[in-house]
């Protein structure tokens, strides 16, 4: 039996509880704030830790990327754990791990203990990076799913903005000696506050209705669907969810056995990897270093321009994603990013380390990323997989995102020191072009379709 389409107008006309939908989406998206905060918090601490522990460039890269190693494990574990215990339960576990990690790092007496602590935090951030957006995609009405899914990247941007101001305030408390011995501990320890808030905000949030149906808790699922969409749409949606979950094969078998789903998985993997290979986290992790090279001795407060650009970019994306579509935004963003990266490369080559224009171009690149690859990739990879395999497939795709993230953060300082800014940004420009061609050729448009329609589209 084919999927009977419920139009966007029908969804809008139903008396679902809009406040309820927005609240639970924001609560889940708070996991993005943890991701953004911890992605950026190391930028204020790594220079001080380098002095305190006398770290080499290679060890600096490993300290930064150690969180990503834990993240990769957390990502892989999240699919099976959330399929067994639920999306909400594992999100709560993720927040707890991150809180423990923040305390351990702040109290660390050796660089080895710092690395172990960051790996533990990475486990939590990896789980949250998969399940926050998965949860939102499973509860959001189709006509709002792009905007609600973009809340995750919006929270990432809020986390980044918060970090730079918090870091700047903490570093203003004492002089260099205090910063090198103690200041970095306060910077890292403060990251436990958003994790604690995440735990509190998640408490009243219900479980994903699609997971509840999969767990044979249909009545609970129906109650939540009614709150989201109203009774009429909820009944139709419940029927389609039940039909899509009649797949008898384990998720791992169907994803690799069925040609159409293998294609979906490959698209998810490559799209996730390209999100990192275009260079975003190289700039965020090492923002002070990049800006100092581009403009001279700028303070961390000026570096907060990165967070502001991210914040404004996501707002634009939220306005456009359900209007012009996912694919159009991705193509516009990657094309613009490629041009910007090329100009940045020229700036480092011809202007050396004092180019204000180069700094502004880097900020504009971040704005373009957060219109396109930042939020839209998360939305697309949360939409394209079937209900019975979404958790597993999302964990695989996001694993490759974290591997690419680790690769960039590990080798960026080495590439920067050996080849310089011009060659480094030229490499990222090539990655932007490759992602543009891939999106243009392979990525489908999913705007306005229910998750069950998208599943049917592959078949």
N, C-alpha and C positions, 0 to 999 in steps of 0.2 A: 504494500500500500504506500502510495507517495505521500509526501508531506503536504498537508493543507496549509497554505500560507495565511498567516494572520498579519494583516497590514499594520504599518506603523500608526495609521489613524485609529485603528481599532484599539491598539495598546494605549494610545493617548486618551481615548474616550472612556476607558475603564476607570473605576474608582479605586485604584490602588493607592496605598499610602506613600506619597512621594517623599515625605519627611523620613519615613522608615527606611526607604530604599537608599536615600542619600546618607542617612546616619550609618547604616551598616556598611555601606561602601567606603565611607570616610574612615570608619574604624579599621576595616581591613587594609585600606591604603596606608594606614599609619606604619605598616611594615616597611613601606617605601621610605619613610622618614628615617627609620633605623638604618636602612641601606645607604641613603644619602649622607646621613650624619657620619656614619663610620667610614664611608668612602672618603670624606673630606677631612675628618678630624685628624688623621695622621699627617696632613699637610702642615699643621701647626706644631706637631710634636716631633716629627722625624728629624728635623734639623737639630733640635736640642738633644734628642736621643743619640744622634750621630756623634755629638761632642761628648756627651756623658759616658757613652759606651765605647767611644773611639772606633766607629764603624767604617769599613771600607765601602766604596760605591756598590759592590756586589752584595754586601751584607745589608746595606740600606734597602736595596731592591728586594731582598728576601724578607726583611722585616715587614715591609709594606705588603708584599704578596702573600705572606703566610696566612693572613686572614682569608685570602682567596682559595688557598688549598683546603682549608676547613670548609669554605663555602661550597666548593665543588663536591665534597663528600655530603654536605647537608642537602644540596640540591638533589643528588642521586637518591638519598634516603627519603626525601620528602614525598615522592610519588607513592611509594608503597606504604609508607607510614600513614599518609593522609587517606589513602584508599581504605586502610584498615581501621583507623581511629577517628577519621574525620578531619576536615580542613581546619576547623576552629581549634581542636585539641593540639594539633601540631604547631599552629601559630602561637598558642600560649607557651608551648615548650620552647619555641624559637626565641621569644622575648625573654624567657628565663635564662637561657644560655647566654644571651647577649649581656644581660645584667651581671651574671657571674663573671664573664670575661672582662667587663669594664673594671670591676673591683680587683680582679687578679692582676690586670695590667698596671693599675695605679699603685699596687703594692709590690711590684716586681723588683727584685734585687739584682737580677742578671738578665742579659739579653735573651738567653735561652728560655727563661720563664715568660718573658714578654711574648716570644714567638708561640709558645704553647698556649698562652692565654688568648692570643689573636686567632689561633686555629679554632679554639672553643667558640669564640665569638663568631667566627666564620660559619661554623655549623648552624648557628641560629639565623644569621643573615641569609645564608643559602636557602634554608627552609622557607623563610619569610618571602624571599624574592620570587619563589615559585608560587606559594600558596596565597599570598595577598591578591595577586592579579587573577589567579585561578578562581578564588572565591568570588571576586567581583564579577567576573565573566559569567559565573553560574547563577548569580542572583539578579543581574541587571536586565531590564527590558531591552529588546533589540534596538529601539530607536534612541536609547540613552547609553548603550553599552560603550560606545567610543568615548564619550565624555566621562562616564563613571570610571572606565578603565584607565583613562588619562589621569585620574586622581592619584594613581600610584606614582607616576612620574612627577606630578605636582608635589606630592609629599617628599619625594627625593629632593626636589629643588628647595623646598622649605628646610629640609635637613641640611643641605649645603649652605644656604644662606645663614642659618642659625650657627653653624660651626664657625664660620669666619668671624662673626661678631663675638661669639663666646670666646674663641681663641684669642682674639685681639684684646678683649677685656682681661682675661687671665694673665696674658703676657705683660699687660700694663701694670700689674701689681708689684712686680719686682724687677731688679736689674738682671744682667746677663748671668751672673753666677747662680742666682736663685732660679732663673728659668731653666738653666742646664741641669740643676740638681733636683728641683722640685716642681717647677712650672709644668713640665710635660706630664707629670702625674695628675695634676689637677685637670689638665686638658682631656686626658684619656678617661679619668674618673667621671667627669661630667657627662660622658656619653651614656652612663647608666641611667640617667634621669629619663630620657625618652623611652628607654626600654621598660621602665617601671610604669610610665604613663600608658604604654601600649598594653601592658597586662591589665590595667584598670579599665581601659576603654573597651577591650575585647569581652569583658565579663558578660554584658547583657546581649551580646551579638548571638543570633541563632546559627545553627549549622546550615551548610549549603543544602538547599532542597534537592538538588540533583544527587548529592551524596546520600541524602536520607532515603531517596527512592532506591538507590543502588543497595542500601543497607536494609531494605524492606521495611522502612519506617515511613510508609506512604502517608498516613494521616498527619504526621508532623510536617512532612513536606508540603502537603496540601494547605495547611494553615499558613505556612510562610508564603507560598505562592499567591494565596488570596490577598495577604497583606501587600504584596508587591504589585499585583496586576488586577486585582478584583476577581470575583467569582467566575465569570464567564471565561475570561482568558486563562485563568488558573486551571480550569478543567481541561481545556484544550492542550495547554502546555504540559500538564501532568500526563495526558495520554501520549503525547509525542515523546516525552522523556522515557516513559515505560517502553514504548516501541523501540527506541534507540538502544535501550539497555538489554534487549533480548539477544544481543550478541553473546554467544556461548563461549567463544574462545577467550583465553586470558589476553589481557591487553598486550603483553609482549609478543604473543604469537600473531595477533591480528595486525599489529603495526608493521611487522616485518614480512608477513605472508601476503597480505593484500597489496597489489600494485598501487592502487589509488592512495592507500594510507601510507605506504612507503614514501610516496611523493610528498604528502603532507608533512611527514616527519623530516624529510630532507630539507624542505622549505623552512620548517621551524628551526632546524639546526643551523643552517647557513644564515638565516636572517638574524638569529640570536648572536652568532659569532661576529657577523659584520657590525653589529651595534657597538662592539668593543674595538674591533680592528680599525675603525675610523679614527680612533685616538682619543676619545672623550676622557677616559679615566687617567690617561697619562697626564693630561692637563690638570685634572682635579687633584690627583695625588701629589703632584709636584708643582702646584700653582705658584707658590712663592718663588721657586727656582726659575720657572718659565718667565714670570713677570719681571724678576730681577734681571734676567738676561735680556729681555726685550726692552726694558725701560730704565734700568738702574735700580736703586735701592727703594723699592716701593714697600709700604707696610702691608701687613696682613689685612688691614681694613680696606685698602684699595683692591686687594685681591678678591674681596667680597663682590666685586663687579661680576665675577664668574657666577656667583649664586643669583644675583639679580637678573642676569641674562637668562639663566635657566628658568627662573620663576616667570618671567615675561613670556618666554618661548612656550612654556607649557600652557599658560593661559590662552595664547593664540591657538595652540593645537586643540585645546578643549572646545574652542569656539568653532573650529573648522572641521574636525575629524568626522562628525556625523553630517556635515554639509557637503564637502567636496570628496570625502572618502579617504580610506587609508592609503591606497596605492598612490594617489595623486600627491598627498602630503610627503610620502616617502621619496618620490621622485624629485619633487621640488627641493626638499631638504638636502638630499645627497648631492644633487647637481650644484647647489649653492655652496655646500661644504667643500666640494672638490675645488671650486674656484677660490674660495677663501683660503684653503690650505696651501694652494699654489702661491697666492699672494704673500702669505706668511713666510713661506720658504724663500721667496725673493727678498722679503724684508730682512730676514736674518742674514742673507747672503750679501746684500748691498748696504744695509744700514748697521750691521753689526749688532751690538748689544744696547743701543740707545734709541731704538725706534718706537716712538709713541704710536705711530700708525700700526705697527706690528701688534702691539698690545691690544689696540681697538679691534683689529681683525680677529684676534683670538677670541675676544668677547663676542663678536658677531658670529663666529663659528659656533660658539656655545649656544647662542640664541637659535641658530638654524637647527642644531642638533636637537634641541628641546622642543622645536616645532614638529620634528619628524622622527628621526631614529630613536630618540629617547622614549617618548610615550607610545608611539604608534607600534613599534616592534613588540612591546609588552602586550598591547591590545591584540594584535594579529596572532601571536603565538598562543594566546589564551583562547582564541576563537576557533582555530582551524582543526582541532582534534575532536574525535567522537567522544561522547559522554563516558563510555565504558573504559576509555583509555586516556582520558585527558590528564589525570594526575601523573601517570607514568610517562606520557609523551612530553608533558611540560617539564618534567624533571630532566629528561634526556636533553631537550633543547636548551634549557637553562644551564645544564652542566657545561655544554659547549660555550655558552656565553661566559661562564665563570673561567673556563680554561683560557679563552681568548683574553679575558680581563687579566688573568694571572700572567699570561705571556707578555702582554703590553706593559704591565706594571713591573715585571721582573727585568725586562730588557730595555725599557725606556731609559733609565739612568745610564746604562752602559752605552747605548746608542747615542745618547745626548753627549756624553763625555768623549766618546771616540770620534763621532762623525759631525757633531754640531747640530744646531737648530735647523739649518736649511735642509739638510738631508733628511732629518727626522720628520719634518712636516711634509716633505716631498713623498716620503713613504706613505704617510697617512692620506695624502691626496690620491695616490694610486688605489688605496683601499676604498676611498669614497667612490671613485669611478667604477671599481669592480662591483660594489654594492648597488650602484645605480643600474648597471647592466643586468645584474641578477634580478632585481626587483621588477624592472621593465619586462623581462622575459618570463618570469616564473611565478611571481606573487599574485594571487587572485584578489579581487575586491570583495570584501565581506560586509560592507556598509548595509545596515538595515535588515540583515538576515538573522533569523534565530539560530541558535547553536545547532538545532536539529536540521534546519535547512542547509547550513554549511556542511554538516556531516553528509547529508543526502547529496549535495553538490559533488563531493568527491566520488561518490558511487555511481 
